[in-house]
Amino acid sequence: MGTGEARLAVDCGSASTVAVLAWPDGTWLPLMFDGEPALPSAVLVGGDGDVLTGHQAWQAAAADPQRFIPAPRRSPEQQLAVAGADVDTLDLVAATLRRVAAEAQRAVGSVVEDVRLVVPAGWGPRRRTWMRHAAHRAGLPQPRLIEAPVAVAGHLLATGVQLPVGSYIVVCDVGAGAEVSVLRRGPAGFEVLATLADASAGGTAIDETLTAMFADTSPAGGDGQRWALLASVGAAKHALADRVAVTVPLPQGQAAVLNTDLLEQAAHPVLQRVAQLAIEAIAAAEIAVNDLAGVYCVGGVARMHLLEKVLTETVGVTPTVVADPATAAVRGAADAGAADATAAAELPAEEPVPPLRRAAAIAVPGFMSLGLISQFLLTPEWNGSYLYKWALLNWGELAVAAVFAVIASLGAGTVLASTIAARTSPAVSPGSQTGTGILASASLGVAVSGMYAVVGSLYIGDPAGGFLRWALLPIAPIVAAAAVMALVAARQWRIPQGGWSQLLAFPTGSVVTAGLGMMLIQYSLTADRWPHMVLWIDLASRLGGLLLGVGTVMAVVSQPILRLILGAPLAVITAALVGWPASGILGAIYAIAVAAWWLRQLWTRLLRPATPAAR
């Protein structure tokens, strides 16, 4: 027995009730009822008003079938007629919980004050309040209600299953009925995105089908013998988990054999419905099957190998049957196996501290932007007379300088926000800090680009319209993509692998090649074309176009083979386009490539990432 204050977790299901005690040191103890870890939820209301629970109720059902209720929890908030008298279902469920409380007190030696009740995720406030009232009537302290799939997910984390923040899982809880839920792990814990339930898609339906088969062979004499046959079939079904065939005693004294083939024949339509629920739940959550980190099966029926086969064939994902599936939810609710699994699940994922080399990478687009804008302002092509001079400008160079300013600002802001998030309390989510950093740095990039335009207009002496157009329009799609990225970060959908600073680190090679290419283009357009320099100037212009094309491809694709395939023709095209009329087009092409890089990062790394498979 563990040390510290004990916690009692109870999963009061339709067919059976499971309860465990857990302690802060990770020790846990299943409560035993009549020598078994599961207490049947069935009750029998005696003529004197006493309520028999568990196996005692099933044993008495043969003699007094009219007073037997196999699943009182299935009729919450309703009055049941038992032998002509109305009975409140609240009292019936409370009788089972009262027995659990007594067993827990016997095991601990005192009343357990910390009580958790597992409830279906599909239950609304009214049913949850009804369950609280049942616990109160049973003499239990005010319980904490935990949704079954959330409890299972917490148990998975406590047992070492890797579920990164942002991953999606499906929990198939197949007991007396079936409840299939889709969950997403966020920094604040697990969230149920969709849940579907069907009371006729579980073990009770399988038992009823098998009972009907054997009843045709040996007709039961009445309700009492039917309950006895149903109990025998249920016990035989569970025994088949470890055997090929078992003997089922029939009401008239005969015996029949139940084998795996007969069981699968009865179970297949039921389990097919479970698989259909899984497909519908995934669709309701608006995700794809490929987004799932895993499908996990719990509940008494999860032991059937046929469930795994049907889910694999229908859903397209091989499910994982959780170890000891009947107690997975209740152990997760009790935080068994960890000091506090729920607290661990609620902590945000740690944002990695950006390495120092990331700061050096930020400096590259910053200095390249300053170099381009300086060359743009200092080396225009002046035309006209002394009294009236006008400048022929390389608008593409201004556009690329503005793009580099935005890249540098976004990189710096993201690294700063990630560093602060990594060094603050883990209770503070890094998502909101990173989102704020992205928006602030994008605004800074726009401000710097606008400053380039204003300074250029004043220095050259031309109207500001053209400068603003070429400084701000090319960066508009980049800023829009950054705003969407900030929204994703603020809503805490995912923390990407490696952290936000790594995700938003623009390829330095693209910046260097495109920047050098644009500088060579500007030199070739404005240099004095002395006869002995014409060849070298023309070579510089073509080389600049080639480098700009290579830098564009490096921004769009990351695979070396694709860069080689796409880079060669695009570099030839950009080299051929070099000239005053097309200088702005070259800058716009590169700006579009940068925007495409941001959109690709947003889609492939956040909205539709390759989710790691659960282990």
MIDO-161840 format. One line per 2 residues: number of its first residue (from 1); their letters; for each residue x, y, z of C-alpha. Coordinates in steps of 0.02 Angstrom, whole numbers. Layout:
N
NUM	a	X/Y/Z | ... $
//
This chain:
615
1	mg	0/0/0 | 65/172/-46 $
3	tg	101/324/60 | 6/487/69 $
5	ea	-177/523/43 | -266/390/-60 $
7	rl	-371/431/-213 | -522/328/-262 $
9	av	-570/318/-446 | -730/232/-500 $
11	dc	-788/186/-674 | -972/146/-651 $
13	gs	-1015/69/-818 | -1179/2/-883 $
15	as	-1130/-180/-860 | -990/-176/-732 $
17	tv	-905/-59/-610 | -717/-49/-589 $
19	av	-628/47/-451 | -448/75/-401 $
21	la	-357/159/-259 | -202/261/-300 $
23	wp	-72/352/-197 | 44/499/-236 $
25	dg	196/385/-248 | 119/296/-399 $
27	tw	59/142/-305 | -113/81/-354 $
29	lp	-229/-57/-296 | -381/-127/-386 $
31	lm	-531/-153/-274 | -593/-333/-273 $
33	fd	-775/-384/-262 | -815/-566/-228 $
35	ge	-637/-606/-280 | -647/-514/-447 $
37	pa	-587/-340/-500 | -753/-298/-584 $
39	lp	-917/-277/-491 | -1070/-309/-601 $
41	sa	-1178/-152/-605 | -1337/-256/-601 $
43	vl	-1450/-242/-448 | -1600/-335/-379 $
45	vg	-1729/-245/-274 | -1791/-361/-137 $
47	gd	-1967/-367/-72 | -1911/-283/89 $
49	gd	-1830/-139/-8 | -1652/-201/12 $
51	vl	-1546/-191/-146 | -1431/-333/-192 $
53	tg	-1281/-287/-299 | -1153/-372/-409 $
55	hq	-1146/-561/-420 | -1273/-576/-281 $
57	aw	-1400/-489/-391 | -1364/-604/-538 $
59	qa	-1377/-759/-429 | -1545/-703/-360 $
61	aa	-1612/-657/-532 | -1655/-837/-576 $
63	ad	-1773/-850/-428 | -1846/-674/-436 $
65	pq	-1822/-609/-614 | -1955/-473/-602 $
67	rf	-1851/-379/-474 | -1688/-390/-571 $
69	ip	-1616/-238/-664 | -1459/-281/-765 $
71	ap	-1406/-104/-811 | -1482/31/-700 $
73	rr	-1364/166/-763 | -1439/157/-937 $
75	sp	-1599/238/-873 | -1541/393/-778 $
77	eq	-1670/518/-718 | -1807/388/-743 $
79	ql	-1922/292/-628 | -1919/104/-653 $
81	av	-2063/-11/-611 | -2004/-159/-507 $
83	ag	-2139/-284/-458 | -2271/-149/-479 $
85	ad	-2180/-19/-374 | -2084/133/-438 $
87	vd	-1899/136/-399 | -1783/284/-422 $
89	tl	-1632/234/-528 | -1528/353/-424 $
91	dl	-1549/236/-275 | -1498/86/-380 $
93	va	-1336/163/-443 | -1302/231/-268 $
95	at	-1313/53/-200 | -1170/-1/-313 $
97	lr	-1067/153/-269 | -1102/124/-85 $
99	rv	-1026/-49/-98 | -873/24/-186 $
101	aa	-854/155/-48 | -864/21/86 $
103	ea	-731/-85/2 | -618/67/-19 $
105	qr	-637/113/164 | -598/-66/215 $
107	av	-440/-66/108 | -377/104/167 $
109	gs	-440/100/345 | -528/267/332 $
111	vv	-645/365/220 | -564/415/56 $
113	ed	-590/601/30 | -523/617/-148 $
115	vr	-648/532/-264 | -650/534/-454 $
117	lv	-792/466/-560 | -769/418/-742 $
119	vp	-912/477/-853 | -943/461/-1040 $
121	ag	-882/608/-1143 | -1053/623/-1223 $
123	wg	-1142/656/-1059 | -1209/831/-1039 $
125	pr	-1223/936/-880 | -1389/857/-827 $
127	rr	-1325/678/-828 | -1163/730/-744 $
129	tw	-1262/814/-605 | -1365/656/-589 $
131	mr	-1205/556/-565 | -1146/677/-430 $
133	ha	-1312/653/-340 | -1290/464/-348 $
135	ah	-1117/480/-270 | -1185/594/-134 $
137	ra	-1326/473/-96 | -1197/334/-82 $
139	gl	-1106/432/52 | -956/478/-55 $
141	pq	-873/649/-43 | -902/773/-183 $
143	pr	-824/684/-333 | -721/753/-475 $
145	li	-794/697/-642 | -670/646/-777 $
147	ea	-719/603/-954 | -675/425/-1000 $
149	pv	-571/461/-1157 | -476/599/-1068 $
151	av	-438/478/-926 | -376/349/-1051 $
153	ag	-265/478/-1136 | -191/527/-969 $
155	hl	-157/344/-932 | -67/327/-1098 $
157	la	48/471/-1055 | 80/401/-881 $
159	tg	131/234/-956 | 257/312/-1076 $
161	vq	160/329/-1239 | 230/476/-1337 $
163	lp	89/595/-1385 | 162/764/-1436 $
165	vg	63/923/-1412 | -47/945/-1564 $
167	sy	-68/759/-1599 | -236/676/-1624 $
169	iv	-291/508/-1557 | -449/402/-1562 $
171	vc	-507/311/-1406 | -627/166/-1437 $
173	dv	-707/123/-1271 | -801/-40/-1304 $
175	ga	-882/-110/-1148 | -1067/-147/-1130 $
177	ga	-1091/-16/-1265 | -970/84/-1371 $
179	ev	-908/262/-1361 | -782/323/-1490 $
181	sv	-696/490/-1460 | -569/594/-1555 $
183	lr	-451/693/-1444 | -317/823/-1475 $
185	rg	-177/855/-1354 | -150/1040/-1326 $
187	pa	-36/1132/-1205 | -180/1138/-1081 $
189	gf	-220/952/-1089 | -328/838/-1194 $
191	ev	-481/906/-1283 | -623/799/-1348 $
193	la	-656/854/-1526 | -794/730/-1565 $
195	tl	-878/584/-1478 | -1009/460/-1537 $
197	ad	-1092/323/-1435 | -1204/175/-1469 $
199	as	-1271/67/-1328 | -1304/-75/-1451 $
201	ag	-1124/-84/-1512 | -1040/-173/-1368 $
203	gt	-1029/-327/-1260 | -1212/-326/-1210 $
205	ai	-1268/-341/-1391 | -1145/-485/-1419 $
207	de	-1209/-574/-1263 | -1389/-552/-1320 $
209	tl	-1348/-626/-1491 | -1261/-776/-1416 $
211	ta	-1400/-800/-1290 | -1527/-802/-1430 $
213	mf	-1424/-935/-1521 | -1417/-1050/-1369 $
215	ad	-1598/-1015/-1322 | -1650/-1085/-1492 $
217	ts	-1553/-1243/-1450 | -1623/-1257/-1274 $
219	pa	-1775/-1144/-1246 | -1772/-1057/-1077 $
221	gg	-1917/-1086/-961 | -1939/-903/-914 $
223	dg	-1852/-740/-874 | -1759/-818/-730 $
225	qr	-1678/-950/-838 | -1645/-819/-972 $
227	wa	-1546/-714/-848 | -1450/-869/-795 $
229	ll	-1409/-909/-977 | -1356/-729/-1010 $
231	as	-1238/-735/-861 | -1163/-900/-921 $
233	vg	-1139/-832/-1096 | -1054/-675/-1030 $
235	aa	-934/-777/-924 | -896/-893/-1070 $
237	kh	-863/-745/-1186 | -733/-674/-1068 $
239	al	-654/-846/-1045 | -627/-860/-1234 $
241	ad	-496/-723/-1223 | -374/-859/-1167 $
243	rv	-454/-1016/-1239 | -511/-1086/-1405 $
245	av	-677/-1155/-1340 | -774/-1160/-1176 $
247	tv	-927/-1251/-1112 | -1085/-1152/-1080 $
249	pl	-1212/-1228/-958 | -1390/-1217/-1027 $
251	pq	-1549/-1191/-923 | -1617/-1366/-947 $
253	gq	-1459/-1447/-881 | -1376/-1475/-1048 $
255	aa	-1213/-1395/-1102 | -1157/-1314/-1264 $
257	vl	-988/-1268/-1333 | -943/-1088/-1374 $
259	nt	-790/-1070/-1485 | -703/-922/-1563 $
261	dl	-786/-947/-1732 | -960/-937/-1656 $
263	le	-910/-788/-1551 | -841/-694/-1702 $
265	qa	-998/-734/-1801 | -1103/-650/-1667 $
267	ah	-981/-508/-1636 | -937/-456/-1813 $
269	pv	-1093/-349/-1849 | -1076/-266/-1679 $
271	lq	-892/-226/-1701 | -924/-166/-1878 $
273	rv	-1037/-35/-1799 | -893/16/-1685 $
275	aq	-782/42/-1837 | -918/145/-1919 $
277	la	-928/253/-1763 | -741/281/-1776 $
279	ie	-754/339/-1956 | -898/456/-1914 $
281	ai	-808/527/-1762 | -651/563/-1864 $
283	aa	-756/650/-1995 | -848/749/-1861 $
285	ae	-680/808/-1792 | -637/872/-1966 $
287	ia	-471/782/-1976 | -403/647/-2089 $
289	vn	-353/471/-2040 | -173/514/-2084 $
291	dl	-176/649/-1949 | -198/520/-1811 $
293	ag	-56/477/-1694 | -146/318/-1646 $
295	vy	-308/225/-1614 | -322/150/-1440 $
297	cv	-449/20/-1383 | -507/0/-1204 $
299	gg	-652/-86/-1118 | -695/-268/-1092 $
301	va	-726/-305/-1277 | -556/-233/-1324 $
303	rm	-480/-403/-1283 | -564/-478/-1435 $
305	hl	-441/-494/-1579 | -583/-469/-1702 $
307	le	-600/-287/-1647 | -423/-250/-1702 $
309	kv	-453/-337/-1869 | -616/-245/-1905 $
311	lt	-544/-75/-1860 | -391/-104/-1968 $
313	et	-495/-155/-2119 | -627/-19/-2101 $
315	vg	-535/132/-2033 | -366/97/-2113 $
317	vt	-265/111/-1952 | -203/-32/-1846 $
319	pt	-266/1/-1669 | -172/-25/-1508 $
321	vv	-258/-121/-1369 | -208/-37/-1207 $
323	ad	-134/-153/-1076 | -269/-207/-953 $
325	pa	-402/-118/-1056 | -540/-139/-926 $
327	ta	-448/-27/-801 | -365/98/-918 $
329	av	-495/234/-893 | -509/214/-705 $
331	rg	-320/211/-684 | -304/367/-788 $
333	aa	-436/451/-681 | -342/403/-524 $
335	da	-176/462/-598 | -105/290/-560 $
337	ga	73/258/-619 | 127/439/-600 $
339	ad	133/570/-466 | 7/672/-561 $
341	at	-25/618/-739 | -160/748/-763 $
343	aa	-44/888/-712 | 87/821/-831 $
345	ae	-39/821/-971 | -91/998/-932 $
347	lp	83/1071/-940 | 126/1155/-1104 $
349	ae	261/1077/-1207 | 429/1157/-1172 $
351	ep	485/1279/-1304 | 667/1241/-1349 $
353	vp	793/1380/-1321 | 850/1440/-1493 $
355	pl	1035/1405/-1525 | 1158/1548/-1545 $
357	rr	1185/1507/-1729 | 1003/1556/-1757 $
359	aa	1049/1735/-1711 | 1189/1733/-1839 $
361	ai	1067/1671/-1970 | 952/1818/-1931 $
363	av	1094/1941/-1961 | 1118/1881/-2140 $
365	pg	953/1947/-2212 | 969/2103/-2105 $
367	fm	1140/2152/-2172 | 1092/2097/-2347 $
369	sl	940/2212/-2339 | 1047/2359/-2285 $
371	gl	1172/2322/-2424 | 1037/2316/-2557 $
373	is	949/2475/-2503 | 1116/2566/-2493 $
375	qf	1163/2512/-2669 | 988/2557/-2729 $
377	ll	1002/2735/-2663 | 1184/2768/-2706 $
379	tp	1192/2696/-2883 | 1038/2751/-2981 $
381	ew	1049/2781/-3169 | 1034/2970/-3186 $
383	ng	967/3042/-3347 | 924/3215/-3412 $
385	sy	1009/3384/-3407 | 1086/3479/-3264 $
387	ly	925/3577/-3237 | 811/3425/-3246 $
389	kw	879/3257/-3194 | 779/3099/-3166 $
391	al	833/2930/-3100 | 806/2761/-3181 $
393	ln	785/2645/-3032 | 798/2457/-3008 $
395	wg	632/2431/-2921 | 669/2246/-2902 $
397	el	814/2287/-2787 | 701/2392/-2675 $
399	av	574/2248/-2671 | 706/2120/-2622 $
401	aa	778/2238/-2490 | 604/2254/-2414 $
403	vf	580/2065/-2418 | 745/2038/-2327 $
405	av	696/2169/-2197 | 535/2073/-2161 $
407	ia	628/1907/-2153 | 756/1977/-2031 $
409	sl	621/2058/-1922 | 516/1900/-1915 $
411	ga	665/1792/-1874 | 724/1909/-1736 $
413	gt	551/1927/-1659 | 518/1741/-1661 $
415	vl	685/1696/-1584 | 661/1827/-1448 $
417	as	485/1765/-1408 | 543/1583/-1407 $
419	ti	687/1624/-1290 | 571/1715/-1169 $
421	aa	446/1571/-1177 | 581/1444/-1141 $
423	rt	638/1537/-986 | 470/1580/-910 $
425	sp	356/1475/-803 | 292/1318/-890 $
427	av	116/1371/-843 | 133/1511/-971 $
429	sp	101/1444/-1144 | 237/1485/-1271 $
431	gs	105/1493/-1407 | 33/1661/-1359 $
433	qt	205/1736/-1332 | 266/1673/-1500 $
435	gt	108/1735/-1588 | 132/1907/-1513 $
437	gi	315/1904/-1565 | 270/1860/-1745 $
439	la	142/2000/-1758 | 258/2128/-1680 $
441	sa	404/2079/-1790 | 296/2080/-1947 $
443	sl	242/2256/-1902 | 424/2303/-1880 $
445	gv	466/2232/-2051 | 325/2333/-2131 $
447	av	386/2489/-2042 | 565/2464/-2102 $
449	sg	504/2435/-2280 | 399/2593/-2272 $
451	my	550/2687/-2206 | 651/2625/-2355 $
453	av	518/2698/-2470 | 510/2866/-2382 $
455	vg	699/2886/-2371 | 716/2836/-2553 $
457	sl	586/2962/-2607 | 670/3102/-2511 $
459	yi	845/3055/-2566 | 806/3032/-2750 $
461	gd	681/3174/-2754 | 540/3078/-2839 $
463	pa	360/3056/-2778 | 337/2925/-2643 $
465	gg	203/2828/-2736 | 319/2717/-2836 $
467	fl	434/2687/-2688 | 290/2636/-2574 $
469	rw	216/2525/-2709 | 376/2426/-2735 $
471	al	423/2421/-2550 | 254/2367/-2480 $
473	lp	159/2268/-2611 | 289/2129/-2631 $
475	ia	291/2096/-2443 | 100/2096/-2424 $
477	pi	78/1907/-2450 | 224/1871/-2333 $
479	va	147/1977/-2196 | -23/1895/-2224 $
481	aa	54/1722/-2206 | 145/1779/-2049 $
483	av	-20/1842/-1976 | -99/1671/-2003 $
485	ma	53/1590/-1923 | 33/1705/-1773 $
487	lv	-150/1653/-1758 | -100/1470/-1759 $
489	aa	30/1502/-1623 | -90/1605/-1516 $
491	rq	-225/1471/-1526 | -95/1344/-1473 $
493	wr	-140/1216/-1605 | 35/1145/-1611 $
495	ip	211/1179/-1555 | 313/1122/-1704 $
497	qg	457/1003/-1683 | 613/1102/-1639 $
499	gw	512/1253/-1584 | 444/1405/-1673 $
501	sq	614/1483/-1702 | 670/1333/-1804 $
503	ll	507/1328/-1901 | 522/1510/-1955 $
505	af	709/1509/-1994 | 713/1559/-2177 $
507	pt	849/1471/-2281 | 1008/1574/-2268 $
509	gs	1073/1505/-2433 | 925/1579/-2525 $
511	vv	956/1749/-2447 | 1140/1750/-2492 $
513	ta	1121/1692/-2672 | 971/1803/-2710 $
515	gl	1051/1954/-2626 | 1216/1935/-2718 $
517	gm	1122/1906/-2880 | 1023/2067/-2861 $
519	ml	1181/2164/-2819 | 1264/2100/-2978 $
521	iq	1108/2146/-3078 | 1110/2322/-3007 $
523	ys	1295/2339/-3046 | 1270/2281/-3226 $
525	lt	1127/2404/-3253 | 1215/2558/-3184 $
527	ad	1401/2529/-3219 | 1491/2635/-3348 $
529	rw	1504/2526/-3502 | 1683/2560/-3556 $
531	ph	1731/2455/-3707 | 1853/2347/-3611 $
533	mv	1721/2317/-3474 | 1568/2275/-3579 $
535	lw	1601/2088/-3579 | 1627/2081/-3391 $
537	id	1474/2188/-3358 | 1367/2074/-3467 $
539	la	1437/1921/-3379 | 1395/2002/-3211 $
541	sr	1216/2032/-3267 | 1191/1851/-3323 $
543	lg	1276/1784/-3167 | 1165/1895/-3060 $
545	gl	1011/1827/-3148 | 1071/1649/-3123 $
547	ll	1101/1678/-2937 | 931/1759/-2915 $
549	gv	848/1611/-3000 | 943/1488/-2890 $
551	gt	896/1586/-2734 | 714/1582/-2787 $
553	vm	715/1393/-2808 | 804/1371/-2640 $
555	av	660/1464/-2558 | 524/1361/-2641 $
557	vs	592/1183/-2625 | 707/1099/-2501 $
559	qp	751/932/-2581 | 920/940/-2671 $
561	il	860/842/-2822 | 710/957/-2847 $
563	rl	821/1109/-2828 | 931/1043/-2966 $
565	il	785/1001/-3080 | 694/1166/-3056 $
567	ga	845/1278/-3027 | 928/1254/-3196 $
569	pl	783/1311/-3307 | 728/1451/-3191 $
571	av	905/1517/-3177 | 918/1522/-3367 $
573	it	753/1615/-3378 | 799/1744/-3246 $
575	aa	969/1769/-3326 | 885/1804/-3493 $
577	lv	764/1928/-3413 | 898/2041/-3339 $
579	gw	872/2220/-3398 | 790/2382/-3347 $
581	pa	613/2334/-3404 | 615/2169/-3308 $
583	sg	709/2218/-3150 | 548/2242/-3052 $
585	il	480/2075/-3115 | 635/1985/-3049 $
587	ga	610/2061/-2877 | 426/2016/-2878 $
589	iy	467/1836/-2926 | 579/1818/-2775 $
591	ai	449/1898/-2660 | 320/1772/-2720 $
593	av	443/1631/-2686 | 468/1691/-2507 $
595	aa	279/1700/-2480 | 266/1522/-2549 $
597	ww	396/1466/-2423 | 293/1536/-2280 $
599	lr	134/1456/-2344 | 223/1289/-2363 $
601	ql	286/1299/-2183 | 111/1341/-2125 $
603	wt	31/1195/-2217 | 160/1056/-2201 $
605	rl	224/1093/-2026 | 68/1156/-1935 $
607	lr	-97/1126/-2023 | -55/956/-2098 $
609	pa	105/895/-2015 | 170/718/-2024 $
611	tp	117/663/-1850 | 238/546/-1763 $
613	aa	168/373/-1734 | 131/327/-1555 $
615	r	241/197/-1476 $
//
